[in-house]
Amino acid sequence: MLAVGLTGGIGSGKSTVGDLLVQRGAILIDADRIAREVVVPGGPAYEPLVARFGPGILAPDGTIDRAALAAVAFADADALAALNAITHPAISAVMAQRRAAAQEGEGVVVLDVPLLKPEHRGALALEVVVVVDCPVEIAVERLVGQRGFSRPDAQARIAAQATREERRQGADFVIDNSTDRAHLEVEVDRVWAALEARSDAPS
């Protein structure tokens, strides 16, 4: 089983690439989906988040209101650091469990990690890192036009993440998603062919 880390900034189209890789035969372990799991009532990050950010982040049904949490967590660097310190270890632990469970199979397992750092490569035993890349201004337009973000919020989210250059430095493959869907499909096909070749190669 070839373990591939997939990353990219918000608005880059990383989730779309993950779906396209699944269509081509990959197994996907998605950190964003796991992030939703760990904050449900009873989840490992739920109580610590409420203790740190207060009951204002809760919806009437007692679940965490993700928009309310984001509003306070992205307000300043200390709040964001606190959010990451609570959620990242919980997410990483679940990803590692699912990564280990997939190890016995064959093919390609893709771990979709928005904030992929060099230490994740070792912790998650990643053999390849794929970065989905697009210019910042295009990512902003996607967040505003497709996901309903305000322009200042979109810019703040992007500014809080790693730079394009930092991501690309750690990449084995870069998928360019700066134009249209047809171009993206070609880019994904190019990388998928390389991943399949690696997964089939004798270890």
C-alpha positions in Angstrom: 0.0 0.0 0.0 1.5 3.3 -1.1 0.7 6.1 1.5 0.3 9.5 -0.1 -0.1 12.8 1.7 -2.4 15.2 -0.1 -2.4 18.9 0.9 -3.2 22.4 -0.3 -4.4 25.7 1.0 -8.0 26.5 1.5 -9.6 27.3 -1.8 -7.0 25.3 -3.7 -9.4 22.5 -4.7 -7.7 19.9 -2.6 -11.0 18.1 -1.7 -11.9 18.0 -5.4 -8.6 16.3 -6.1 -9.1 13.9 -3.3 -12.5 12.9 -4.9 -10.9 12.5 -8.3 -8.2 10.2 -6.8 -10.9 8.1 -5.2 -12.6 7.8 -8.7 -9.3 6.4 -10.0 -9.1 3.8 -7.2 -7.5 5.4 -4.2 -8.6 4.9 -0.6 -9.2 8.4 1.1 -8.6 9.3 4.7 -9.8 12.9 5.0 -8.6 15.0 7.9 -11.5 17.5 7.4 -14.1 14.8 7.9 -12.2 13.5 10.9 -12.1 17.0 12.3 -15.8 17.0 12.3 -15.9 13.7 14.1 -13.5 14.7 17.0 -15.6 17.7 17.9 -19.0 16.0 18.3 -20.3 15.7 21.9 -18.3 13.0 23.5 -15.5 13.3 21.0 -11.9 13.9 22.2 -11.8 17.6 21.3 -15.4 18.6 22.4 -14.9 19.4 26.1 -11.5 21.0 25.7 -12.9 23.3 23.0 -15.9 24.4 25.1 -13.6 24.9 28.1 -11.2 27.1 26.1 -13.7 29.1 23.9 -16.8 29.1 26.1 -20.5 28.1 25.5 -20.8 30.8 22.8 -19.4 28.3 20.3 -22.3 25.9 20.9 -25.5 25.6 18.8 -28.9 25.2 20.6 -28.6 21.4 20.4 -25.3 21.4 22.2 -23.1 20.6 19.2 -20.3 22.9 18.3 -21.3 25.6 15.8 -18.4 25.5 13.4 -19.0 29.0 12.1 -19.1 30.4 15.7 -15.9 28.5 16.6 -14.1 29.8 13.4 -15.2 33.4 14.2 -13.4 33.3 17.6 -10.5 31.0 16.7 -9.4 33.0 13.7 -9.7 36.3 15.5 -6.0 36.3 16.7 -2.9 34.1 16.7 -3.3 32.9 20.3 -6.8 31.7 19.7 -5.8 29.9 16.5 -2.9 28.3 18.3 -5.2 27.1 21.0 -7.6 25.6 18.5 -4.8 23.8 16.7 -3.3 22.5 20.0 -6.7 20.9 20.9 -7.8 19.5 17.6 -4.6 18.5 15.7 -3.5 15.8 18.1 -7.0 14.3 18.2 -7.2 14.3 14.4 -3.7 12.9 14.0 -4.4 10.0 16.3 -7.5 9.0 14.3 -5.7 9.4 11.0 -2.8 7.2 12.3 -5.3 4.5 13.3 -7.0 4.5 9.9 -3.6 4.7 8.1 -2.5 1.5 10.1 -5.8 -0.2 9.2 -5.3 0.4 5.5 -1.7 -0.8 5.5 -2.6 -4.4 4.9 -4.2 -3.7 1.6 -2.8 -3.0 -1.9 -2.9 0.1 -4.0 -2.9 3.7 -2.9 -4.1 5.3 0.3 -4.4 9.1 0.3 -4.3 11.0 3.5 -5.9 14.4 2.9 -4.2 16.8 5.4 -4.8 20.6 5.0 -2.0 21.6 7.3 0.5 18.9 6.3 3.9 19.6 8.0 7.2 17.8 7.6 6.7 15.9 10.8 3.5 14.4 9.4 5.6 12.6 6.8 7.2 10.5 9.5 4.3 10.3 11.9 1.9 9.0 9.3 4.5 7.0 7.3 3.9 9.0 4.1 5.9 7.9 1.1 4.8 10.6 -1.3 3.4 14.1 -0.8 1.1 15.7 -3.4 0.4 19.5 -3.2 -2.6 21.1 -4.9 -1.6 24.6 -5.9 -3.2 27.8 -7.2 -2.5 31.5 -6.9 -3.8 33.2 -3.8 -6.1 35.5 -5.7 -7.8 32.5 -7.3 -8.3 30.8 -4.0 -9.9 34.0 -2.6 -12.3 34.2 -5.5 -13.3 30.6 -5.0 -14.0 31.1 -1.3 -16.0 34.2 -2.0 -17.9 33.0 -5.0 -18.4 29.3 -4.3 -18.4 29.1 -0.5 -19.9 32.3 0.6 -16.9 33.7 2.5 -16.5 37.4 2.9 -13.3 38.7 1.2 -11.6 39.7 4.5 -12.5 36.3 6.0 -11.1 34.4 3.0 -7.9 36.5 3.1 -7.5 35.9 6.8 -8.0 32.1 6.4 -5.4 31.9 3.7 -2.9 34.2 5.6 -3.2 31.9 8.6 -1.9 28.9 6.6 1.4 28.0 5.1 2.5 29.9 2.1 2.4 28.3 -1.4 6.2 28.2 -1.4 6.4 26.4 1.9 3.9 23.7 0.7 5.7 23.2 -2.6 9.1 22.8 -1.0 7.8 19.5 0.6 6.1 18.2 -2.5 7.0 15.2 -4.6 4.2 16.2 -7.0 2.4 19.5 -7.5 -1.0 19.6 -9.1 -1.8 22.9 -10.8 -5.5 23.9 -10.2 -5.3 27.4 -11.5 -7.6 27.0 -14.5 -10.6 24.8 -15.3 -11.8 21.3 -14.5 -10.5 19.8 -17.8 -7.0 20.9 -16.9 -7.4 19.6 -13.4 -8.4 16.2 -14.7 -5.3 16.0 -16.9 -3.1 17.0 -13.9 -4.7 14.3 -11.7 -4.3 11.7 -14.4 -0.6 12.6 -14.6 0.0 12.2 -10.9 -2.2 9.1 -10.6 -0.2 7.3 -13.2 3.0 8.1 -11.3 1.4 6.9 -8.0 0.2 3.7 -9.5 3.7 3.0 -10.9 5.2 3.5 -7.5 2.6 1.3 -5.7 3.2 -1.5 -8.2 7.0 -1.3 -7.9 8.7 -4.0 -5.8 9.6 -2.7 -2.3 
